[in-house]
C-alpha cells in the first residue's frame, strides 16, 4: 500500500470504502441515549474549552458523552484533531496535522487537576508524520499530570507506532502510565476494510511488548462488533489477546458515524454481549466490559479500581 498523501487537506468525512448496503438499520432501544443537558456536562465542557483541549468524546461522536461529562469525566485527545490514517469506522478528520503544541501537556494536566479526576484517559490521533509517532508527547503529558495531580491514575490509549523505531514504545512505557491501552478494533479478516493503514499482528505484538517491558503494567484492548465479523473470529481475537497477556478486554457495538463510513452489518443483542463477556472471563481476562454502549474509556475509573482488585484476588488465590 502506498503511503497516505499528507499534503492533502483534512477531510471530516472523506470517501471511505465500505460494502454496498441499501438497507438502513434503525437503532434498537438498547442503543439509544439521552441528549446531554446537565449542569455537570456544561461545567466539564467549559473546562475543556478554557484549556483549549480536544476530547475523543466530541471528535469521535461518542454516544456516552452526556453521561461521562455529567460526572466530570472526559477523555483527552492530544496531538491535534487531524489523523494521518483513514480508518473506515472513525469520524476523526484525516489529512496533514499541525505541528505539536509544546504547551498542551501542561494544559491537559491543569484540566485534570481542575476537574478533580481520580482517573484520566489520554488518547491521540495517529501521527505517522512524526519520527516517534508522538511517543515523547505522550510521555510529557503523563509526567505533567503526575506533577499537577499526583493522586490521579493515568490510562493511555495509544496509536500503533507502526512506522516508528522500538524506542517509541519504550519511551511511553518508561513514563509509567497505570494502564496501557491499544485497541485491535476488529477481527483480522476485516482489517483491509476497517483499518487499512494498520496491521493486526503488529498491534498484537505492541501489547505483548508492553508486558515484556513492564510486567506489572495493566494492558487493555478492545474491539467493535457489528462490522460483519463472526462469533468464532471474535473468540479467536480473545485467544490472541490472552496470548499477549492482555488484562482487560472491551467489546462494544459499532455505530456508523456517517453514510460514507463502513456500514453497520447488524446490531448485536445484549444477550450476545453477555455471552461474549462470559467467554472472555473463561479465557482468563482479569476484567471484561462487553455491552452495546461499551467504549474504551467508558467507566474507566471504576473499571480500573475493579481491575486492581481482580489482580490482587488472583494473586491471593495463587
C-alpha positions as CSV (number, residue, x, y, z in Angstrom):
1,X,0.0,0.0,0.0
2,X,1.4,3.4,-0.9
3,X,1.7,5.9,1.9
4,X,-1.1,8.4,2.5
5,X,-0.7,11.8,0.9
6,X,-0.2,14.0,3.9
7,X,-0.2,17.1,1.8
8,X,-3.9,16.8,1.1
9,X,-6.3,19.0,3.1
10,X,-8.0,17.5,6.1
11,X,-11.4,16.0,5.5
12,X,-14.0,15.4,8.2
13,X,-15.9,12.9,6.1
14,X,-13.6,11.6,3.4
15,X,-15.0,9.0,0.9
16,X,-14.3,5.7,2.6
17,X,-14.6,2.2,1.2
18,X,-17.3,0.1,2.6
19,X,-19.5,-2.7,1.3
20,X,-22.6,-1.5,-0.6
21,X,-25.8,-1.7,1.5
22,X,-29.2,-0.3,0.7
23,X,-30.7,-1.3,4.0
24,X,-30.8,1.4,6.7
25,X,-30.8,-0.2,10.1
26,X,-32.7,1.6,12.8
27,X,-31.1,1.7,16.3
28,X,-32.8,-0.7,18.7
29,X,-34.0,0.6,22.1
30,X,-30.9,-0.7,23.9
31,X,-28.5,1.6,21.9
32,X,-30.4,4.9,22.5
33,X,-29.0,7.5,24.8
34,X,-30.4,10.8,26.2
35,X,-29.1,14.2,24.9
36,X,-26.6,15.9,27.3
37,X,-28.3,18.7,29.3
38,X,-27.0,18.5,32.9
39,X,-25.1,21.2,34.8
40,X,-22.1,18.9,35.2
41,X,-22.0,18.4,31.5
42,X,-21.9,22.1,30.9
43,X,-19.2,22.6,33.6
44,X,-17.0,19.9,32.0
45,X,-17.4,21.4,28.6
46,X,-16.3,24.8,29.9
47,X,-13.2,23.5,31.5
48,X,-12.3,21.7,28.2
49,X,-12.9,24.9,26.2
50,X,-11.0,27.1,28.7
51,X,-7.9,24.9,28.3
52,X,-8.2,24.7,24.5
53,X,-8.3,20.9,24.6
54,X,-9.7,18.3,22.4
55,X,-11.6,15.2,23.6
56,X,-12.3,12.0,21.8
57,X,-15.8,12.2,23.3
58,X,-16.6,15.0,20.8
59,X,-14.2,14.3,18.0
60,X,-15.4,10.7,17.6
61,X,-19.0,11.3,18.5
62,X,-19.1,9.0,21.5
63,X,-22.7,8.1,22.5
64,X,-21.8,8.3,26.2
65,X,-20.6,11.9,26.2
66,X,-23.7,13.1,28.2
67,X,-23.3,10.6,31.0
68,X,-19.5,10.9,31.2
69,X,-19.3,14.7,31.1
70,X,-22.2,15.0,33.6
71,X,-19.9,13.1,36.0
72,X,-16.9,15.3,35.2
73,X,-15.1,12.7,33.1
74,X,-13.6,13.3,29.7
75,X,-11.1,11.5,27.6
76,X,-8.4,13.9,26.5
77,X,-7.2,13.7,22.9
78,X,-3.7,15.1,22.3
79,X,-1.6,16.0,19.3
80,X,-4.4,17.7,17.4
81,X,-7.6,16.8,15.7
82,X,-6.2,15.6,12.3
83,X,-5.2,12.0,11.9
84,X,-2.8,10.6,9.3
85,X,-4.8,7.4,8.9
86,X,-8.2,6.9,7.2
87,X,-9.9,4.1,9.2
88,X,-13.4,3.5,7.8
89,X,-15.0,3.3,11.2
90,X,-13.7,6.6,12.6
91,X,-15.1,10.1,12.4
92,X,-11.8,12.0,13.2
93,X,-10.6,14.2,10.3
94,X,-7.9,12.8,8.0
95,X,-5.1,14.8,6.4
96,X,-1.9,16.7,7.3
97,X,-1.7,17.5,11.0
98,X,-0.4,20.7,12.5
99,X,2.9,20.9,14.5
100,X,2.8,19.6,18.1
101,X,1.8,22.1,20.8
102,X,4.6,22.1,23.4
103,X,2.2,23.6,26.0
104,X,-0.5,21.0,25.5
105,X,0.8,18.6,28.2
106,X,0.6,21.3,30.8
107,X,-2.9,22.3,29.8
108,X,-4.1,18.7,30.0
109,X,-2.6,18.4,33.4
110,X,-4.3,21.7,34.5
111,X,-7.7,20.4,33.3
112,X,-7.2,17.1,35.1
113,X,-6.5,18.9,38.3
114,X,-9.4,21.3,37.9
115,X,-11.9,18.5,37.1
116,X,-10.6,16.7,40.2
117,X,-10.2,13.4,38.3
118,X,-9.3,10.3,40.1
119,X,-8.6,8.6,36.8
120,X,-7.9,10.1,33.4
121,X,-7.8,8.6,29.9
122,X,-5.4,10.2,27.4
123,X,-5.6,9.2,23.7
124,X,-4.4,10.7,20.4
125,X,-4.8,10.7,16.7
126,X,-2.3,8.7,14.6
127,X,0.8,10.8,13.8
128,X,2.7,8.9,11.1
129,X,4.3,12.3,10.2
130,X,6.4,12.2,13.4
131,X,9.5,10.1,13.7
132,X,8.4,8.7,17.1
133,X,4.6,8.8,16.4
134,X,4.2,11.2,19.2
135,X,5.6,8.9,21.9
136,X,7.6,11.7,23.7
137,X,4.5,13.9,23.7
138,X,2.6,11.1,25.4
139,X,5.4,10.8,27.9
140,X,5.4,14.6,28.6
141,X,1.7,14.5,29.1
142,X,1.9,11.7,31.6
143,X,4.7,13.5,33.5
144,X,2.8,16.7,33.6
145,X,-0.3,15.0,35.0
146,X,1.8,13.3,37.7
147,X,3.2,16.7,38.7
148,X,-0.2,18.6,38.9
149,X,-2.4,15.7,40.0
150,X,-0.1,13.1,41.7
151,X,-3.0,11.0,43.0
152,X,-4.7,10.7,39.6
153,X,-4.3,7.3,37.9
154,X,-3.5,7.5,34.2
155,X,-4.7,5.4,31.3
156,X,-3.4,5.9,27.8
157,X,-5.0,4.8,24.6
158,X,-2.2,4.9,22.0
159,X,-1.8,4.5,18.3
160,X,0.1,1.6,17.0
161,X,3.5,3.3,16.4
162,X,3.7,1.2,13.2
163,X,6.3,3.3,11.4
164,X,8.4,4.0,14.5
165,X,11.6,2.5,16.0
166,X,11.2,0.3,19.1
167,X,12.4,3.2,21.3
168,X,9.0,4.9,20.7
169,X,7.0,2.4,22.7
170,X,9.8,2.2,25.2
171,X,9.5,5.9,25.8
172,X,5.8,5.7,26.6
173,X,6.2,2.7,28.9
174,X,9.1,4.3,30.8
175,X,6.7,7.2,31.7
176,X,4.8,4.6,33.7
177,X,1.1,5.1,32.9
178,X,-1.1,2.9,35.1
179,X,-2.9,1.3,32.1
180,X,-1.6,0.9,28.6
181,X,-4.5,0.6,26.1
182,X,-4.2,-0.1,22.4
183,X,-7.3,-1.3,20.6
184,X,-7.3,-4.0,18.0
185,X,-10.7,-2.6,16.9
186,X,-11.8,-5.6,14.8
187,X,-11.1,-9.2,13.7
188,X,-8.0,-9.6,11.4
189,X,-10.2,-10.6,8.4
190,X,-11.8,-7.1,8.4
191,X,-8.6,-5.1,8.7
192,X,-8.4,-4.4,4.9
193,X,-11.8,-2.8,5.1
194,X,-11.8,-1.3,8.6
195,X,-8.1,-0.4,9.4
196,X,-6.3,-0.3,6.0
197,X,-3.4,1.6,7.4
198,X,-2.8,-0.8,10.3
199,X,-1.6,-4.4,10.8
200,X,-3.3,-6.8,13.2
201,X,-0.3,-8.7,14.3
202,X,1.8,-5.6,14.8
203,X,-0.9,-4.2,17.1
204,X,-1.0,-7.6,19.0
205,X,2.8,-7.6,19.3
206,X,2.7,-4.0,20.6
207,X,0.5,-5.1,23.5
208,X,2.8,-8.1,24.2
209,X,5.9,-5.9,24.2
210,X,4.4,-3.6,26.8
211,X,4.2,-6.6,29.2
212,X,7.8,-7.6,28.3
213,X,9.0,-4.0,29.2
214,X,6.9,-3.8,32.4
215,X,5.2,-7.0,33.5
216,X,3.3,-5.1,36.3
217,X,1.7,-2.6,33.9
218,X,-2.0,-3.3,33.1
219,X,-2.8,-3.7,29.4
220,X,-6.1,-3.3,27.8
221,X,-7.5,-3.7,24.3
222,X,-10.9,-3.5,22.7
223,X,-12.9,-4.4,19.6
224,X,-16.1,-3.3,18.0
225,X,-18.8,-5.8,16.8
226,X,-21.5,-5.4,14.2
227,X,-19.0,-4.8,11.4
228,X,-19.5,-8.2,9.7
229,X,-17.4,-10.4,12.0
230,X,-18.5,-13.9,13.0
231,X,-18.5,-15.2,16.6
232,X,-15.6,-17.7,16.1
233,X,-13.5,-14.8,14.8
234,X,-14.2,-12.8,18.0
235,X,-13.3,-15.8,20.2
236,X,-10.0,-16.1,18.3
237,X,-9.2,-12.5,18.9
238,X,-9.8,-13.1,22.6
239,X,-7.3,-16.0,22.4
240,X,-4.8,-13.8,20.6
241,X,-5.1,-11.1,23.3
242,X,-4.6,-13.6,26.1
243,X,-1.5,-14.9,24.3
244,X,-0.2,-11.4,24.5
245,X,-1.2,-11.3,28.2
246,X,-3.8,-8.6,27.9
247,X,-5.6,-8.0,31.2
248,X,-8.7,-6.1,30.2
249,X,-11.0,-6.6,27.2
250,X,-13.7,-4.2,26.0
251,X,-16.3,-5.1,23.4
252,X,-18.9,-2.5,22.1
253,X,-21.3,-2.0,19.3
254,X,-20.0,-0.2,16.2
255,X,-22.1,2.8,15.3
256,X,-21.7,4.3,11.8
257,X,-20.7,8.0,12.0
258,X,-21.9,9.0,8.5
259,X,-23.2,7.2,5.4
260,X,-19.7,7.4,4.0
261,X,-18.2,5.2,6.7
262,X,-18.2,1.5,7.0
263,X,-21.8,0.2,7.2
264,X,-23.3,-1.5,10.2
265,X,-23.7,-5.2,9.5
266,X,-26.1,-5.7,12.4
267,X,-26.9,-4.6,16.0
268,X,-25.5,-7.3,18.4
269,X,-28.0,-8.0,21.1
270,X,-27.4,-7.6,24.8
271,X,-27.6,-11.3,25.3
272,X,-24.8,-11.9,22.8
273,X,-22.7,-9.3,24.6
274,X,-23.3,-11.1,27.8
275,X,-22.2,-14.4,26.2
276,X,-19.0,-12.7,24.9
277,X,-18.3,-11.5,28.4
278,X,-18.7,-15.0,29.9
279,X,-16.5,-16.4,27.2
280,X,-13.8,-13.8,27.9
281,X,-13.7,-14.4,31.6
282,X,-13.4,-18.1,30.9
283,X,-10.3,-17.4,28.8
284,X,-8.6,-15.7,31.7
285,X,-9.1,-11.9,31.4
286,X,-8.9,-10.0,34.6
287,X,-11.6,-7.6,33.5
288,X,-14.2,-7.6,30.7
289,X,-16.7,-4.9,29.7
290,X,-19.0,-6.1,26.9
291,X,-22.2,-4.1,26.3
292,X,-23.7,-2.3,23.3
293,X,-22.5,1.1,24.7
294,X,-19.1,0.0,25.9
295,X,-16.3,2.2,24.8
296,X,-12.6,2.1,25.7
297,X,-12.8,4.9,28.3
298,X,-16.4,4.3,29.4
299,X,-16.5,4.0,33.2
300,X,-12.7,3.7,33.0
301,X,-12.1,4.9,36.6
302,X,-14.4,2.4,38.2
303,X,-13.1,-0.3,35.9
304,X,-9.5,0.5,36.9
305,X,-10.4,0.1,40.6
306,X,-12.0,-3.3,39.8
307,X,-9.0,-4.3,37.7
308,X,-6.6,-3.8,40.6
309,X,-8.9,-5.7,42.9
310,X,-9.1,-8.6,40.4
311,X,-5.3,-8.8,40.2
312,X,-5.0,-8.8,44.0
313,X,-7.6,-11.5,44.3
314,X,-5.9,-13.6,41.6
315,X,-2.5,-13.2,43.3
316,X,-4.1,-14.2,46.6
317,X,-5.7,-17.2,45.1
318,X,-2.4,-18.2,43.6
